[in-house]
Amino acid sequence: MAVVAAFAAGCSDGGGGGGGTTTTPPPASSAPATTSSARAECSALVTASQTLLATVTSFVTGQATGDQVRAAVTDLSTSVDQARATVGPETRARLDDAKAALGRLQTAVTAQPPDLQGARTAANDTVSALRDAATLCQSSSPSSS
């Protein structure tokens, strides 16, 4: 669970450690939709990944079903796809890593019997990639695809 707290803390403050309130200036007129889109998608990643982590933790302890994990994986995968369309290449690479880890998580949960260690490992890999992506996403300028 320390990974959950570290991920949430790192993403919610943009990785800058400023804590408290953050005043965001209006986006530059050159690319306002991309900037606000990227920021919104970063926030969606944080929310969906927190849900996934809570669900995987519950699954490993027997409190959630494989179907619940698969639904959380689908939600996070959708958030990753949406964010991927609005961010730069470095962030996209980390999102691709997260998608690969989500695939491994799906496989671990679907296995009969479920591969709990594999699920834990894949969830941790997903969190690591998303933590990096969210930090880049929160601190980067608009994408230049």
C-alpha positions as CSV (number, residue, x, y, z in Angstrom):
1,M,0.0,0.0,0.0
2,A,3.0,2.3,0.4
3,V,3.2,2.3,-3.4
4,V,-0.4,3.5,-3.6
5,A,0.3,6.4,-1.2
6,A,3.5,7.3,-3.1
7,F,1.8,7.2,-6.4
8,A,-1.2,9.3,-5.2
9,A,1.1,11.9,-3.5
10,G,3.4,12.1,-6.5
11,C,0.6,12.6,-8.9
12,S,-1.7,14.9,-7.0
13,D,0.9,17.6,-6.5
14,G,2.4,17.2,-10.0
15,G,5.6,15.7,-8.7
16,G,6.9,19.1,-7.7
17,G,6.4,18.7,-4.0
18,G,4.7,22.0,-3.6
19,G,2.0,20.5,-1.5
20,G,-0.8,23.0,-0.6
21,T,-2.7,24.9,-3.2
22,T,-1.5,25.3,-6.7
23,T,-2.5,28.3,-8.9
24,T,-2.6,27.3,-12.5
25,P,-2.3,30.1,-15.0
26,P,-4.6,30.1,-18.0
27,P,-3.2,28.0,-20.8
28,A,-1.2,29.7,-23.5
29,S,-3.2,30.7,-26.5
30,S,-1.0,28.6,-28.8
31,A,-2.5,25.3,-27.5
32,P,-5.1,25.7,-24.8
33,A,-7.1,22.6,-25.6
34,T,-4.1,20.3,-25.6
35,T,-2.8,21.7,-22.3
36,S,-6.1,21.5,-20.4
37,S,-6.9,18.1,-22.1
38,A,-3.6,16.7,-21.0
39,R,-4.1,18.0,-17.4
40,A,-7.6,16.5,-17.3
41,E,-6.3,13.2,-18.7
42,C,-3.5,13.2,-16.1
43,S,-6.1,13.5,-13.3
44,A,-8.2,10.8,-14.9
45,L,-5.1,8.5,-14.8
46,V,-4.6,9.2,-11.1
47,T,-8.2,8.4,-10.3
48,A,-8.4,5.2,-12.4
49,S,-5.1,3.9,-11.1
50,Q,-6.1,4.5,-7.5
51,T,-9.2,2.5,-8.2
52,L,-7.2,-0.3,-9.8
53,L,-4.8,-0.5,-7.0
54,A,-7.5,-0.7,-4.4
55,T,-9.3,-3.4,-6.4
56,V,-6.1,-5.5,-6.9
57,T,-5.3,-5.2,-3.2
58,S,-8.8,-6.4,-2.4
59,F,-8.5,-9.2,-4.9
60,V,-5.2,-10.5,-3.5
61,T,-6.8,-10.6,0.0
62,G,-10.0,-12.3,-1.3
63,Q,-12.2,-9.3,-1.0
64,A,-12.8,-8.6,-4.7
65,T,-13.5,-10.8,-7.7
66,G,-11.6,-11.2,-10.9
67,D,-14.5,-9.5,-12.7
68,Q,-14.0,-6.4,-10.5
69,V,-10.3,-6.3,-11.3
70,R,-11.0,-6.8,-15.0
71,A,-13.5,-3.8,-14.9
72,A,-10.8,-1.7,-13.1
73,V,-8.2,-2.7,-15.7
74,T,-10.7,-1.7,-18.5
75,D,-11.3,1.7,-16.9
76,L,-7.6,2.4,-16.5
77,S,-6.9,1.2,-20.0
78,T,-9.4,3.6,-21.3
79,S,-7.9,6.5,-19.3
80,V,-4.4,5.5,-20.6
81,D,-5.7,5.6,-24.2
82,Q,-7.3,9.0,-23.7
83,A,-4.2,10.4,-22.1
84,R,-2.0,9.0,-24.7
85,A,-3.7,11.1,-27.4
86,T,-2.9,14.3,-25.6
87,V,0.7,13.9,-24.3
88,G,4.2,14.1,-25.7
89,P,6.3,11.1,-26.8
90,E,8.1,10.6,-23.6
91,T,4.9,10.3,-21.6
92,R,3.4,8.1,-24.3
93,A,6.3,5.7,-23.9
94,R,5.6,5.3,-20.2
95,L,1.8,4.9,-20.9
96,D,2.7,2.1,-23.4
97,D,4.7,0.5,-20.5
98,A,1.6,0.8,-18.3
99,K,-0.6,-0.8,-21.0
100,A,1.8,-3.7,-21.3
101,A,1.7,-4.2,-17.5
102,L,-2.1,-4.0,-17.5
103,G,-2.1,-6.8,-20.1
104,R,0.1,-8.9,-17.7
105,L,-2.3,-8.1,-14.8
106,Q,-5.3,-9.2,-16.9
107,T,-3.5,-12.5,-17.7
108,A,-2.6,-13.1,-14.0
109,V,-6.2,-12.5,-12.9
110,T,-7.7,-14.6,-15.6
111,A,-5.4,-17.6,-14.9
112,Q,-6.9,-20.6,-13.3
113,P,-6.2,-20.5,-10.4
114,P,-5.4,-16.7,-10.4
115,D,-1.7,-15.9,-10.2
116,L,-1.8,-13.6,-7.2
117,Q,2.0,-13.0,-7.2
118,G,1.8,-12.2,-10.9
119,A,-1.1,-9.8,-10.2
120,R,0.9,-8.0,-7.5
121,T,3.9,-7.7,-9.7
122,A,1.9,-6.5,-12.7
123,A,0.0,-4.0,-10.6
124,N,3.3,-2.7,-9.2
125,D,4.7,-2.4,-12.7
126,T,1.6,-0.6,-13.8
127,V,1.9,1.9,-10.9
128,S,5.5,2.5,-11.6
129,A,4.9,3.3,-15.2
130,L,1.9,5.4,-14.5
131,R,3.6,7.3,-11.7
132,D,6.4,8.3,-14.2
133,A,3.8,9.1,-16.9
134,A,1.7,11.2,-14.6
135,T,4.7,13.1,-13.4
136,L,5.7,13.8,-17.0
137,C,2.1,14.6,-17.9
138,Q,1.6,17.1,-15.1
139,S,4.8,18.9,-15.7
140,S,5.1,18.8,-19.5
141,S,4.0,21.4,-22.0
142,P,1.5,20.5,-24.7
143,S,2.3,17.5,-26.9
144,S,4.2,18.0,-30.1
145,S,3.4,14.8,-32.0
